[in-house]
Amino acid sequence: MPAGLILLVGPPAAGKSTFARAWVERGRIDADGVVSCDSIRNELFGARVDVGDDPAVFGEMDLRVAARLAAALAVVVDATNVMPPARARMIAWARQHGRPVTVLRFRVVDEVLVRRNAGRTGDARVPTDDVLRYAAVAAQHTADAQLFDEGTDVVIDVPGEAEGVSPAEAAAIIRLDV
């Protein structure tokens, strides 16, 4: 798979950020190649979480993603990406620059999501109801057919605890030419 857009898709606590960090640590992608809405929010606004900041956060995310794609560099988008409109923005940038789109889908059972989220501290912890809501949305809006209809070229399910694999270990298993 040539360099392009790599969307990490899954609810909070699914292991997306851990996976992305492991890819950077393993040299699979450079640190600037991971564009994280949480990191951008922290850069712009510190530890606070306020949905009123979302336009600035996602505007900056779009700029960084578009710049990487315009330079023919791979970019990993570390956000939930469970709703079609969120993916549509990113897929449009990829298509504008003639880059392929890969979805790495994180399917994690609710009990594991709740347990992982409970282990988070401070602003990293998401209200449990929100975690479960995102999981339900992901289950409804990330089927293969829908992702392909939206313009995804490749869908890969990231192995997880059900297969005895941690997110960091999954990063060693999944190899793309980035």
ABEGO torsion letter per residue (X at the ends): XBBBBBBBBEBBGAGAAAAAAAAAAAGABBAAABBBAAAAAAAAAEABBBAAAAAAAAAAAAAAAAAAAAAGBBBBBBBAGABAAAAAAAAAAAAAAGBBBBBBBBBBBAAAAAAAAAABBEAABBBAAAAAAAAAAAAAAABAAAAAAAGBABBBBBBBAAAGBBAAAAAAABBBBX
